[in-house]
């Protein structure tokens, strides 16, 4: 017998017969309700339970990224939301996997001694612009997605909302939170290249208005490149009180640990200026390399609804991030690239601890002045951050190898000495206000401003090989930056399916943002950024799909770069801009066919180079590094039956330069992926095939090396749901 497909949640809500049925039911019950009112009788409560559809849609309607819950059509900026269904279909295990769905994003490879996720949005580094639940996540680690309900990316300058940073945009991970219901989900995934992953998501009501939730993860991700691997585990318990009541309290904790053998890929061929074209199995690191990190995030959030459109929330968080890394950076000893050519291997050793306390208080008020309605957000953000980082050098040079026969098992004398210790203390107070004004039923305006006072104390101690203090490389610095940020937008919504907007926003990056200050003799003002955007957002197909398009320009002035004589110091580096156009669509095209797709085209240029005395010559008029002219992605699924779904997709990233002198570069690439799943109410069997053509491509860029993307791989997931 032919099976009928389950209805879309959106279709079910919008079909006229359903509305008629509700009206008929109300009419039928009205005599009983009237009788109960007259006699004072209490009618028996009837609980109606229905099953949620097995699959959700890729379309997302609302977001809290603007500090209050808003429909995406009311946000006058480009925003991409990668939801749980999309991540599940693609087998996305990490934040980086999820972000491959976001047009305009590329990745760097361990820039400037940093480790962990290195995201670039519209050509601008977002290394310090990663957030969890709207609060800054300063950790240098590879973020797993096991505790993510969805991932949001707000494009463009947004310091009015987030304080320092946010030039190209911000990435916000939305944590899974307890809810009133019962759930037990577990996934086991096995795959090629020694991949194993286990996750669990358990939610349980503990009372009429309270619940607990526990998310667990353990992952081993091997590689076809020698000893390189990624191993991590995580736990995220949370408890909520007062769910469904005016006052709600949510307490949560997340812990993640990594123990990896990092892979710095290959250096560049001096003749072709592309990454060295060797067999991808050649690993130039050592088996003894390691990257160890831990992340601890403790959060308490309280929300009180006063009624009449007024809500107060306060979120307090403590973060602690620890790292100890000993990677290997391969470098050719000469221009010779034959199999017998010498490959030198350096060891950029470092460890450190970053900690922060953050408190964020927001008051949302909804009121009217005559015929004009307002949604006023006012708030205060307080933060205190500590960073303690040490760098080391080996007392003996690590053994070199050859291009054609790398020896990763070679013994390395890890006797080392500390070359420097950097301690940074920073405090920030931010005061902000934003009013979303509904001028008429068709016109809205967004006006917002924020003031930040950022104080930083920077203490550097250099050391000689014998452990004595190197006074020439030791100094103490302090500075305070007081900066205003602005956000404005005008929105025209002629009907419920259309929204057109123009927006302007600013942001700033103080020199202490990445725990490095400029020298007092060459003081650098904060980087200033502005984003201008003209866009449109449409709801299509009776609300089952959405489409958006935007023209944008981002400008950065007072851009900083690393002092070539002292890598812990930043110097002025001129001005640059990115012009672009972006189109993105998501949702159900038919009852069976789902799609998520986007494309970003960018024209980026360095308008003004730094003075020659600061070592940045030859960059004016060049393309900024890590900025391709085009990125695009598409992922689409088709439901053959209620249980069987197939999916296929592709990602394209254009040519990217690894340096601002536009010499070394990563070629463009296209990678295709596919999925087939059999899913019922209680279990799921899913096969993912990634990099279908086994394309050799380079995913992460750095000036001296490029990291390789994954080869063809298959992953099989068995999921249980109760």
VOGU-3710 file (C-alpha; in Angstrom, 3 decimals, decimal comma):
1> xxxxxxxxxx> 0,000/0,000/0,000  1,312/3,425/-0,892  2,496/5,424/2,101  1,628/9,071/2,535  4,342/11,499/3,491  4,183/13,318/6,814  3,074/16,910/6,533  5,452/19,793/7,014  5,087/21,553/10,354  4,623/24,821/8,445
11> xxxxxxxxxx> 2,075/23,331/6,072  0,157/21,824/8,944  -0,125/25,189/10,633  -1,189/27,094/7,524  -3,662/24,860/5,709  -7,198/26,225/5,673  -8,946/22,933/6,642  -7,029/22,847/9,915  -8,205/26,364/10,753  -11,768/25,434/9,855
21> xxxxxxxxxx> -11,552/22,365/12,091  -10,430/24,482/15,020  -13,294/26,921/14,437  -15,835/24,122/14,184  -14,473/22,603/17,399  -14,832/25,948/19,193  -18,429/26,322/18,024  -19,217/22,775/19,105  -17,773/23,353/22,567  -19,282/26,812/23,105
31> xxxxxxxxxx> -22,564/25,607/24,698  -20,640/23,560/27,216  -18,327/26,466/27,972  -21,297/28,773/28,455  -22,985/26,253/30,759  -19,810/25,893/32,801  -19,587/29,657/33,185  -23,177/29,892/34,381  -23,098/26,961/36,820  -19,544/27,474/38,104
41> xxxxxxxxxx> -18,604/23,945/37,074  -14,983/23,121/36,363  -14,523/21,182/33,180  -12,133/18,258/33,123  -8,760/19,128/31,624  -8,150/17,268/28,400  -4,548/16,797/27,360  -4,012/16,360/23,640  -0,747/14,754/22,636  0,599/14,698/19,120
51> xxxxxxxxxx> 3,734/13,360/17,548  6,272/15,759/16,193  7,402/15,018/12,659  10,417/12,722/12,415  12,284/15,342/10,389  12,389/19,094/10,885  12,951/21,764/8,249  16,195/23,601/7,433  14,421/26,944/7,672  14,823/28,907/10,914
61> xxxxxxxxxx> 12,387/31,679/11,774  13,742/33,332/14,937  17,020/34,075/16,667  18,206/35,543/19,975  21,510/36,750/18,536  20,367/40,368/18,917  19,970/39,819/22,706  16,192/39,534/22,360  14,097/37,012/20,492  13,461/38,332/16,985
71> xxxxxxxxxx> 12,228/37,050/13,680  15,073/36,923/11,161  13,097/39,263/8,908  13,308/41,949/11,618  17,132/41,853/11,810  18,601/44,418/9,355  21,752/42,398/8,648  22,672/39,166/6,935  22,296/36,198/9,262  22,775/32,475/8,609
81> xxxxxxxxxx> 21,399/29,847/10,993  22,624/26,248/10,761  20,062/24,274/12,727  20,071/20,840/14,317  18,418/19,054/11,377  21,018/20,305/8,900  23,902/19,365/11,192  22,412/15,901/11,755  21,925/15,227/8,043  25,513/16,198/7,262
91> xxxxxxxxxx> 27,003/14,411/10,269  28,545/17,719/11,406  30,640/16,899/14,470  32,404/20,231/14,980  31,712/23,938/14,754  33,959/24,023/11,700  31,799/21,368/9,992  28,674/23,431/10,639  30,289/26,636/9,338  30,992/25,066/5,939
101> xxxxxxxxxx> 27,326/25,802/5,230  27,833/29,542/5,689  28,766/31,504/2,556  31,601/33,973/2,988  33,499/31,901/5,579  37,008/30,464/5,193  39,542/29,087/7,671  43,086/29,955/8,692  45,656/27,459/9,961  47,169/28,272/13,343
111> xxxxxxxxxx> 47,851/31,931/12,638  50,287/33,844/14,845  50,860/31,012/17,283  47,155/30,528/17,940  45,558/27,101/17,980  41,988/25,849/17,655  39,248/27,281/15,424  40,486/30,058/13,129  37,424/31,470/11,349  37,526/34,212/8,710
121> xxxxxxxxxx> 34,234/35,988/7,822  34,051/38,070/4,648  37,839/38,321/4,679  38,222/39,448/8,313  39,501/37,280/11,144  36,884/36,196/13,675  39,418/34,586/16,025  38,006/36,525/18,981  34,444/36,746/17,674  33,166/33,322/18,721
131> xxxxxxxxxx> 30,318/33,313/21,248  28,287/30,789/23,188  24,755/31,873/24,067  25,648/35,488/23,331  28,753/35,595/25,569  32,332/35,697/24,299  34,202/32,382/24,087  37,902/33,335/24,189  39,283/29,773/24,147  41,851/28,476/21,676
141> xxxxxxxxxx> 40,411/25,003/21,076  38,562/23,008/18,420  34,896/23,320/19,325  32,766/20,205/19,131  29,066/20,573/18,261  27,733/17,946/20,698  26,105/20,591/22,930  24,937/22,887/20,110  21,262/23,273/19,298  22,172/25,533/16,372
151> xxxxxxxxxx> 24,935/27,788/15,085  24,234/31,413/14,133  26,438/33,747/12,096  25,598/37,461/12,085  27,486/39,210/9,274  28,992/42,681/9,475  30,197/45,075/12,173  28,184/44,602/15,383  30,080/46,130/18,300  26,840/47,782/19,441
161> xxxxxxxxxx> 25,642/44,263/20,359  28,887/42,485/21,242  31,507/45,051/22,162  35,000/44,758/20,702  35,558/42,789/17,502  32,928/41,610/15,002  34,401/43,214/11,868  33,263/40,572/9,384  30,698/39,168/11,805  30,269/36,907/14,824
171> xxxxxxxxxx> 29,675/33,193/15,330  27,269/32,202/18,100  26,806/28,636/19,334  23,394/28,139/20,948  23,596/25,543/23,716  21,068/22,796/24,231  18,907/23,642/27,237  16,464/21,707/29,467  12,798/21,742/28,482  9,524/20,280/29,740
181> xxxxxxxxxx> 9,583/16,856/28,158  11,388/13,545/28,094  14,072/12,570/25,623  16,792/9,953/25,265  18,883/10,177/22,100  22,063/8,261/21,416  24,242/8,073/18,282  27,078/5,718/17,438  29,121/6,565/14,342  31,910/4,526/12,785
191> xxxxxxxxxx> 33,804/5,456/9,651  36,853/5,178/7,481  40,204/6,519/8,664  39,551/5,079/12,105  36,619/7,359/12,951  34,479/6,542/15,995  32,034/8,841/17,725  29,460/8,351/20,485  27,009/11,024/21,625  24,042/11,078/24,001
201> xxxxxxxxxx> 21,353/13,703/24,656  19,124/13,061/27,682  16,352/15,372/28,917  14,079/14,596/31,855  11,387/16,564/33,669  11,954/16,659/37,425  8,731/18,527/38,230  5,948/20,500/36,637  8,306/23,406/35,990  11,807/21,918/36,158
211> xxxxxxxxxx> 13,991/19,661/34,054  17,547/18,414/33,675  19,537/17,732/30,525  22,793/15,899/29,923  24,855/15,828/26,728  27,835/13,499/26,341  30,420/12,993/23,585  33,487/10,875/22,903  35,238/11,087/19,521  38,283/9,513/17,904
221> xxxxxxxxxx> 39,045/10,900/14,458  41,980/9,293/12,739  43,628/10,317/9,495  45,178/8,988/6,326  48,164/11,215/7,141  50,361/9,180/9,422  50,067/9,813/13,139  47,763/12,839/12,805  44,553/12,387/14,768  41,937/14,198/16,843
231> xxxxxxxxxx> 40,637/12,796/20,111  38,186/14,616/22,352  35,465/14,033/24,887  32,905/16,283/26,488  30,142/16,500/29,056  27,471/19,188/29,410  24,914/18,907/32,243  22,271/21,592/32,808  19,265/22,113/35,063  16,348/24,517/34,736
241> xxxxxxxxxx> 13,791/25,745/37,280  10,637/27,743/36,693  10,069/26,629/33,106  6,795/28,089/31,923  6,710/30,506/34,876  7,603/34,215/35,078  10,991/33,513/36,680  13,287/30,945/35,083  16,733/29,865/36,262  19,097/27,773/34,136
251> xxxxxxxxxx> 22,419/26,465/35,476  24,812/24,797/33,049  28,347/23,479/32,760  30,312/22,341/29,729  33,657/20,548/29,753  35,606/19,479/26,664  39,083/17,952/26,440  41,322/17,294/23,442  44,421/15,165/22,980  45,424/15,516/19,329
261> xxxxxxxxxx> 48,393/14,953/17,086  48,181/18,225/15,099  48,827/18,363/11,377  50,392/21,505/9,886  50,124/20,123/6,364  52,720/21,070/3,759  54,821/24,149/2,916  54,560/26,059/-0,348  56,443/25,209/-3,513  58,693/28,230/-4,250
271> xxxxxxxxxx> 58,265/27,660/-7,993  54,489/27,291/-8,246  53,632/29,264/-5,053  51,002/26,629/-4,329  51,170/24,029/-1,548  53,799/21,400/-2,245  52,251/18,764/-4,514  53,172/15,543/-2,720  51,090/12,480/-1,944  48,622/13,437/0,774
281> xxxxxxxxxx> 49,774/10,549/2,985  53,142/12,247/3,614  53,083/13,613/7,171  55,988/15,910/8,037  55,362/16,091/11,750  56,480/13,722/14,500  54,531/10,924/16,128  55,309/12,629/19,445  53,587/15,911/18,470  50,659/16,861/20,639
291> xxxxxxxxxx> 47,907/19,414/21,093  46,208/19,191/24,478  43,399/21,505/25,484  40,595/21,710/27,996  37,618/24,055/28,140  35,375/24,682/31,151  32,335/26,947/30,859  30,036/27,492/33,872  26,891/29,590/33,389  23,993/30,821/35,527
301> xxxxxxxxxx> 21,118/32,549/33,778  18,012/34,029/35,391  15,107/35,543/33,463  12,046/37,297/34,873  9,005/38,295/32,853  7,264/41,251/34,519  4,389/41,104/32,053  3,213/43,947/29,834  6,172/43,320/27,518  8,953/43,817/30,064
311> xxxxxxxxxx> 11,608/41,137/30,662  14,834/41,209/32,650  17,641/38,694/32,225  21,052/38,282/33,811  23,709/35,816/32,698  26,868/35,165/34,704  29,665/33,008/33,300  33,111/31,762/34,235  35,413/30,416/31,497  38,717/28,612/31,801
321> xxxxxxxxxx> 40,718/27,434/28,795  44,014/25,553/29,072  46,336/24,485/26,275  49,718/22,831/25,835  50,816/22,395/22,232  53,870/20,945/20,542  53,201/20,929/16,778  55,650/20,705/13,889  55,795/23,306/11,115  57,421/21,948/7,911
331> xxxxxxxxxx> 59,628/24,259/5,855  61,677/23,547/2,725  65,394/24,088/3,275  65,861/25,406/-0,273  64,047/25,802/-3,585  64,705/22,133/-4,312  61,450/20,116/-4,205  62,690/16,700/-5,345  62,134/13,620/-3,194  65,653/13,970/-1,788
341> xxxxxxxxxx> 65,233/17,647/-0,868  65,640/18,507/2,805  62,555/19,406/4,806  63,288/21,312/8,009  60,904/20,949/10,944  60,454/23,637/13,572  58,666/23,238/16,897  56,573/26,295/17,962  56,043/25,157/21,571  53,678/27,040/23,842
351> xxxxxxxxxx> 51,236/26,617/26,695  48,849/28,879/28,517  45,675/29,480/30,476  42,954/31,984/29,599  40,231/32,803/32,119  37,337/35,214/32,169  34,374/36,326/34,235  31,468/37,793/32,292  28,192/39,261/33,482  25,527/40,469/31,099
361> xxxxxxxxxx> 22,270/42,156/32,140  19,537/42,951/29,613  16,195/44,674/30,077  13,692/44,446/27,235  10,684/46,772/27,307  7,809/46,860/24,850  5,634/49,974/24,896  3,923/52,523/22,690  4,201/56,279/22,275  0,996/57,180/20,528
371> xxxxxxxxxx> 0,694/55,034/17,419  4,404/54,150/17,437  5,454/50,910/19,111  8,884/50,340/20,627  10,984/47,358/21,632  13,702/48,900/23,768  16,773/46,901/24,784  19,043/48,353/27,464  21,895/46,544/29,090  25,257/46,407/30,758
381> xxxxxxxxxx> 28,122/43,982/30,183  31,019/43,516/32,595  34,044/41,325/31,908  37,388/40,536/33,468  39,935/38,467/31,552  43,279/36,934/32,472  45,776/35,354/30,100  49,081/33,664/30,935  51,028/32,330/27,935  54,549/30,935/27,706
391> xxxxxxxxxx> 56,587/30,156/24,603  59,505/27,750/24,450  62,437/26,825/22,229  64,158/23,461/21,940  67,765/23,279/23,104  68,557/21,123/20,076  67,248/21,423/16,536  64,680/18,726/15,715  65,839/16,247/13,054  65,052/17,213/9,477
401> xxxxxxxxxx> 63,635/14,807/6,912  63,194/14,615/3,144  60,323/15,591/0,908  59,826/12,087/-0,458  60,441/9,999/2,666  59,343/11,762/5,857  60,253/9,978/9,063  57,592/10,805/11,635  58,895/8,153/14,052  62,227/9,933/14,498
411> xxxxxxxxxx> 63,140/10,655/18,103  62,946/14,300/19,157  64,846/15,733/22,079  62,162/17,853/23,732  64,528/19,477/26,199  63,452/23,106/26,088  63,717/26,481/27,723  61,172/29,249/28,079  61,781/32,158/25,755  58,971/34,413/26,962
421> xxxxxxxxxx> 56,032/34,725/29,298  53,153/37,068/28,575  50,549/37,991/31,158  47,569/40,091/30,232  44,763/41,444/32,393  41,810/43,181/30,819  38,556/44,576/32,103  35,694/45,978/30,114  32,453/47,727/30,904  29,887/48,121/28,164
431> xxxxxxxxxx> 26,644/50,109/28,344  24,213/49,852/25,460  20,707/50,683/24,280  18,825/49,768/21,120  15,282/50,678/20,107  13,360/48,827/17,404  10,665/51,290/16,410  7,545/50,229/14,539  6,691/53,498/12,823  3,785/52,033/10,863
441> xxxxxxxxxx> 2,669/48,528/9,994  5,119/48,609/7,077  8,060/50,631/8,365  10,469/49,894/11,212  13,637/51,612/12,355  16,484/50,241/14,461  18,654/52,681/16,413  21,339/51,615/18,857  24,509/52,780/20,564  27,063/51,349/22,961
451> xxxxxxxxxx> 29,929/52,699/25,021  32,884/50,474/25,959  35,741/51,183/28,308  38,489/48,617/27,724  41,475/48,570/30,131  44,495/46,356/29,548  47,732/45,670/31,432  50,355/43,780/29,469  53,471/42,280/31,086  56,122/40,613/28,924
461> xxxxxxxxxx> 59,181/38,800/30,247  61,844/37,504/27,862  64,305/34,832/28,941  67,719/33,644/27,853  68,604/29,993/27,318  70,060/29,787/30,833  66,797/30,968/32,356  67,955/34,494/33,151  65,799/37,496/32,342  66,341/39,134/28,959
471> xxxxxxxxxx> 65,715/42,770/29,794  65,724/43,925/26,155  62,661/41,750/25,478  60,876/42,556/28,744  58,465/45,414/29,245  55,174/46,446/30,886  52,401/48,299/29,094  48,983/49,647/29,997  46,329/51,440/28,062  42,660/52,341/28,163
481> xxxxxxxxxx> 40,351/52,712/25,170  36,986/54,479/25,362  34,945/53,779/22,252  31,397/54,409/21,045  29,722/52,001/18,612  26,604/52,602/16,545  23,928/50,586/14,776  21,103/51,846/12,622  18,672/50,318/10,183  15,511/51,067/8,249
491> xxxxxxxxxx> 13,159/48,186/7,364  10,258/48,209/4,905  7,856/45,264/5,130  5,019/45,733/2,643  3,491/42,419/3,740  4,255/39,388/5,906  6,309/37,753/3,163  8,669/40,610/2,260  11,280/42,612/4,170  13,709/45,154/2,710
501> xxxxxxxxxx> 16,356/46,952/4,743  19,279/49,333/4,812  21,686/49,184/7,742  24,827/50,862/9,032  26,957/49,584/11,885  30,372/50,189/13,408  32,816/48,138/15,427  36,257/48,485/16,972  39,247/46,289/17,770  41,512/47,545/20,571
511> xxxxxxxxxx> 45,149/46,486/20,417  44,668/44,396/23,565  41,916/42,348/21,976  44,139/39,337/21,307  46,211/39,838/24,452  48,871/41,961/22,749  49,455/45,704/23,125  51,330/48,177/20,976  54,553/49,633/22,300  54,199/52,957/24,076
521> xxxxxxxxxx> 56,551/54,568/21,541  54,290/53,586/18,608  50,825/53,788/20,045  48,139/52,438/17,743  44,558/53,602/17,992  41,848/50,924/17,985  40,958/49,552/14,590  37,734/51,138/13,377  35,302/49,263/11,167  32,000/50,003/9,528
531> xxxxxxxxxx> 29,477/47,870/7,662  26,978/49,227/5,131  24,370/46,799/3,868  21,338/46,861/1,590  19,280/43,698/1,629  16,005/41,849/1,222  14,411/38,833/2,901  11,444/36,908/1,528  9,241/34,115/2,839  8,242/31,826/-0,017
541> xxxxxxxxxx> 5,930/28,884/-0,667  3,417/29,697/2,035  6,205/30,212/4,554  7,976/26,885/4,041  11,083/28,460/2,483  13,046/31,684/2,810  15,349/33,637/0,527  17,595/36,574/1,306  19,990/38,763/-0,675  22,364/41,550/0,338
551> xxxxxxxxxx> 24,881/44,035/-1,017  27,520/44,990/1,547  30,678/46,991/2,105  32,997/46,544/5,094  35,796/49,021/5,767  38,642/48,746/8,278  40,999/51,572/9,222  44,013/51,579/11,541  44,418/47,899/10,736  47,088/46,209/12,847
561> xxxxxxxxxx> 49,657/43,642/11,885  52,573/41,916/13,578  55,806/43,814/14,105  58,420/41,842/12,104  60,987/42,450/14,868  58,714/41,420/17,755  55,823/39,048/17,051  54,114/39,918/20,345  53,730/43,560/19,295  51,289/45,007/16,783
571> xxxxxxxxxx> 51,805/47,961/14,467  49,706/50,146/12,189  48,900/48,490/8,886  46,721/50,873/6,932  43,238/50,463/5,519  41,267/47,890/3,538  37,737/47,096/2,425  35,531/44,293/1,134  32,613/44,828/-1,235  30,287/41,942/-1,833
581> xxxxxxxxxx> 26,963/40,403/-2,707  25,409/37,470/-0,893  22,390/35,269/-1,641  21,065/32,479/0,563  17,966/30,288/0,644  16,636/27,519/2,873  13,542/25,458/3,521  11,088/23,130/1,796  10,562/23,604/-1,918  7,984/20,819/-1,924
591> xxxxxxxxxx> 6,623/18,498/0,714  9,474/16,106/-0,126  12,318/18,401/-1,215  14,479/20,434/1,202  17,380/22,762/0,363  19,998/24,943/2,076  22,196/26,988/-0,264  24,199/30,203/-0,418  26,799/32,124/-2,397  29,021/35,109/-1,552
601> xxxxxxxxxx> 30,982/37,107/-4,117  33,649/39,447/-2,723  35,956/42,120/-4,060  38,494/42,851/-1,327  41,473/45,187/-1,470  44,172/46,729/0,729  43,694/50,467/0,182  46,613/51,703/2,236  49,710/49,793/3,260  51,747/50,350/6,383
611> xxxxxxxxxx> 54,826/52,589/6,262  57,937/50,886/4,801  59,697/51,247/8,166  57,211/48,764/9,593  57,973/46,068/7,072  54,651/45,904/5,223  55,713/47,110/1,778  54,254/45,713/-1,426  50,726/45,183/-0,140  48,863/48,266/-1,356
621> xxxxxxxxxx> 46,291/47,319/-3,983  46,620/43,619/-3,152  43,912/41,212/-1,998  43,891/40,538/1,753  44,912/37,040/2,729  42,314/34,277/3,264  39,752/36,171/1,150  38,473/34,329/-1,950  36,482/36,099/-4,597  33,714/33,531/-4,281
631> xxxxxxxxxx> 32,395/30,904/-1,890  29,262/28,817/-2,431  27,482/25,860/-0,888  24,399/23,774/-1,539  22,861/20,885/0,366  19,592/19,310/-0,652  17,574/16,319/0,534  14,639/14,420/-0,904  12,193/12,246/1,033  11,509/9,129/-0,993
641> xxxxxxxxxx> 9,188/7,809/1,744  8,364/8,737/5,326  11,442/6,803/6,396  13,972/7,096/3,554  15,749/10,385/2,775  18,634/11,002/0,415  20,856/14,070/0,305  23,617/15,523/-1,832  25,605/18,748/-1,725  28,721/20,632/-2,724
651> xxxxxxxxxx> 31,009/23,328/-1,325  33,102/25,713/-3,421  35,889/27,966/-2,133  37,822/30,209/-4,497  41,528/30,922/-4,679  42,954/32,411/-1,459  46,277/34,098/-0,854  48,201/33,068/2,251  50,027/36,393/2,531  49,098/39,992/1,821
661> xxxxxxxxxx> 51,919/40,267/-0,699  49,838/37,878/-2,837  52,606/35,362/-3,435  51,771/31,975/-1,883  48,191/30,872/-2,464  45,718/28,026/-2,104  43,935/27,015/-5,319  40,162/26,927/-5,533  38,298/23,675/-4,897  34,884/22,026/-5,060
671> xxxxxxxxxx> 33,971/19,124/-2,798  30,832/16,993/-3,073  29,084/15,074/-0,263  26,094/12,723/-0,041  23,807/11,109/2,547  21,209/8,327/2,755  19,138/7,717/5,884  16,380/5,436/7,132  14,631/7,077/10,074  11,631/6,191/12,182
681> xxxxxxxxxx> 10,251/7,514/15,441  12,713/5,489/17,525  15,789/4,823/15,441  17,906/6,152/12,579  20,387/4,515/10,238  22,409/7,052/8,244  25,299/6,794/5,796  27,365/9,887/4,953  29,867/9,997/2,096  32,200/13,000/2,097
691> xxxxxxxxxx> 34,525/14,238/-0,655  32,943/11,952/-3,235  35,618/12,538/-5,893  38,498/12,137/-3,400  39,646/15,653/-4,258  42,972/16,795/-2,788  42,301/20,281/-1,520  43,661/22,679/1,069  41,330/23,839/3,801  43,379/26,079/6,095
701> xxxxxxxxxx> 45,844/28,781/5,052  48,888/30,268/6,757  51,874/32,171/5,379  54,280/29,232/5,687  52,052/26,169/5,287  48,622/24,942/4,233  46,537/22,199/5,844  44,788/19,545/3,777  41,090/18,838/3,731  39,685/15,385/4,388
711> xxxxxxxxxx> 39,951/12,647/1,736  37,004/10,536/0,590  35,400/9,074/3,693  32,331/7,124/4,727  30,568/7,298/8,085  27,707/5,097/9,282  25,515/6,296/12,165  23,109/4,248/14,241  20,806/6,448/16,316  18,256/5,554/18,983
721> xx> 15,494/7,927/20,143  13,052/7,517/23,034
//
